[in-house]
Amino acid sequence: MNRRLDTAVCHQFGSQLPILAFSHSLPVTAAATNCGAIGIWGATRNTPEEIDEGLAWLAARCGGRPYGVDLVLPANMPERDNRELLETRLPQCHRDFVAALRTKYAVPDDGLPGTRSRFVRSQEMAHAQLGVVLASEAPITAMGVGSPPEAVSSLHDAGKSVISLVGTTEHARRALDAGTDMLVAQGYDAGAHTGDIGTFSLVPQIVDLAGDIPVVAAGGVATGRHLAAALAMGACGVWMGTAWLFAKEHDLDPLVLAKLAAADSGDTIRSRADSGKTLRQITTAWTDEWSEPGAPEPLAMPLQDILVGDLLGAVSRHRIEPLMKSEAGQSVGYFRERTDVASILDGLITEAVHVLDRLGSDI
Ligand SMILES: Cc1cc2nc3c(=O)[nH]c(=O)nc-3n(C[C@H](O)[C@H](O)[C@H](O)COP(=O)(O)O)c2cc1C
């Protein structure tokens, strides 16, 4: 462990590095933890059975080292996982638009759902997912959008630490009131669901608000210089997502990887077309189509998930190149080729230590 990088994150969770690696890939999550960071598995789109299996897989590989699971538990979701009911609420003009995209790009209708439409984001599903997490050995649970106080209490009762992602001081206040153990101040630059405030503007405000609760910075972190800057802003480390898409441990489709590797920081856009909430992703024919003047306004979550989920699933399964895409943050411009988790972490640490030495910092 490097003395300069031995922060409150390491003390609180028992990691060697103050870096949290968010990924939907189990092998990336395990690799990050086993390299001294903290792997967090994004499981919001997994069924309770899959989460159970995935967490058992991680427990067997991360023995005693810190790792976690991320759920997204937004407020105001329907009570039941009832897709038929939601379908009756999809406006015809939206259905027509999606059907026209299917025809234009020759996307086969194989009758299967996609990641977004295999179940409805609902209170019923959130309860079932949380139940599996509570019964698991995973020591950390992260909450992507909102930290319901009853969920935080039950996780604490089960002996787990809670990490809350926030994009505004108001989100942070609510998560602190709910009793969270750590805040991730995630700025506008970030991949996937993200708000309106840039990382540099956000992080010091959240640090000031959080008092003794540790804060890590997210959104646009790609290099050791970013890690050093996060520490300079009062954060205790960083939380990263986009970087791990380039890890060899991640079995990303080569067509998607090629698009990511070619993308600069200006080649991402926030779009509501996937989930109904602003989701940063690389610019593709998908985001272009939804930005056209005649395109409908995306629906609210979870209606938009159901509207587009089957189509997006078929796009991935049948590899319809113009529409294939990935969530990614503006940090995507720093990554050009595949490497492994250990090398990404090495690069971050070496550069951060060099910068901190150069600045003569005692951080
Ligand atoms: C491909 C991808 C998928 C993501 N999915 C989720 C998610 O399911 N839950 C969540 O809390 N955050 C999710 N995020 C956001 C990350 O947790 C993280 O905050 C963000 O990636 C940080 O910014 P960066 O992309 O610049 O590293 C995702 C990010 C990416 C790149």
The ligand as an SDF file (V2000), in Angstrom:
LIG
                    3D

 31 33  0  0  0  0  0  0  0  0999 V2000
  -21.5450    0.9250  -18.8560 C   0  0  0  0  0  0  0  0  0  0  0  0
  -21.9680    1.6220  -17.5980 C   0  0  0  0  0  0  0  0  0  0  0  0
  -23.0820    1.1600  -16.9020 C   0  0  0  0  0  0  0  0  0  0  0  0
  -23.4600    1.7700  -15.6970 C   0  0  0  0  0  0  0  0  0  0  0  0
  -24.5160    1.2750  -15.0000 N   0  0  0  0  0  0  0  0  0  0  0  0
  -24.7590    1.7390  -13.7400 C   0  0  0  0  0  0  0  0  0  0  0  0
  -25.7030    1.0890  -12.8810 C   0  0  0  0  0  0  0  0  0  0  0  0
  -26.3660    0.1190  -13.2660 O   0  0  0  0  0  0  0  0  0  0  0  0
  -25.8450    1.5480  -11.6140 N   0  0  0  0  0  0  0  0  0  0  0  0
  -25.0960    2.6170  -11.1360 C   0  0  0  0  0  0  0  0  0  0  0  0
  -25.2360    2.9810   -9.9660 O   0  0  0  0  0  0  0  0  0  0  0  0
  -24.2180    3.2640  -11.9380 N   0  0  0  0  0  0  0  0  0  0  0  0
  -24.0170    2.8340  -13.2000 C   0  0  0  0  0  0  0  0  0  0  0  0
  -23.0730    3.4480  -13.9830 N   0  0  0  0  0  0  0  0  0  0  0  0
  -22.3870    4.6450  -13.4870 C   0  0  0  0  0  0  0  0  0  0  0  0
  -21.1420    4.2630  -12.6740 C   0  0  0  0  0  0  0  0  0  0  0  0
  -21.5370    3.7160  -11.4480 O   0  0  0  0  0  0  0  0  0  0  0  0
  -20.2240    5.4630  -12.4030 C   0  0  0  0  0  0  0  0  0  0  0  0
  -20.8380    6.3640  -11.5120 O   0  0  0  0  0  0  0  0  0  0  0  0
  -19.7720    6.2270  -13.6130 C   0  0  0  0  0  0  0  0  0  0  0  0
  -19.3920    5.3520  -14.6370 O   0  0  0  0  0  0  0  0  0  0  0  0
  -18.5920    7.1320  -13.2390 C   0  0  0  0  0  0  0  0  0  0  0  0
  -18.1770    7.9280  -14.2930 O   0  0  0  0  0  0  0  0  0  0  0  0
  -17.1640    7.4230  -15.4460 P   0  0  0  0  0  0  0  0  0  0  0  0
  -18.0300    6.6820  -16.3730 O   0  0  0  0  0  0  0  0  0  0  0  0
  -16.6310    8.6990  -16.0040 O   0  0  0  0  0  0  0  0  0  0  0  0
  -16.0970    6.5750  -14.7990 O   0  0  0  0  0  0  0  0  0  0  0  0
  -22.7080    2.8780  -15.2030 C   0  0  0  0  0  0  0  0  0  0  0  0
  -21.6110    3.3500  -15.9310 C   0  0  0  0  0  0  0  0  0  0  0  0
  -21.2400    2.7440  -17.1160 C   0  0  0  0  0  0  0  0  0  0  0  0
  -20.0470    3.2780  -17.8690 C   0  0  0  0  0  0  0  0  0  0  0  0
  1  2  1  0
  2  3  1  0
  2 30  2  0
  3  4  2  0
  4  5  1  0
  4 28  1  0
  5  6  2  0
  6  7  1  0
  6 13  1  0
  7  8  2  0
  7  9  1  0
  9 10  1  0
 10 11  2  0
 10 12  1  0
 12 13  2  0
 13 14  1  0
 14 15  1  0
 14 28  1  0
 15 16  1  0
 16 17  1  0
 16 18  1  0
 18 19  1  0
 18 20  1  0
 20 21  1  0
 20 22  1  0
 22 23  1  0
 23 24  1  0
 24 25  2  0
 24 26  1  0
 24 27  1  0
 28 29  2  0
 29 30  1  0
 30 31  1  0
M  END
$$$$
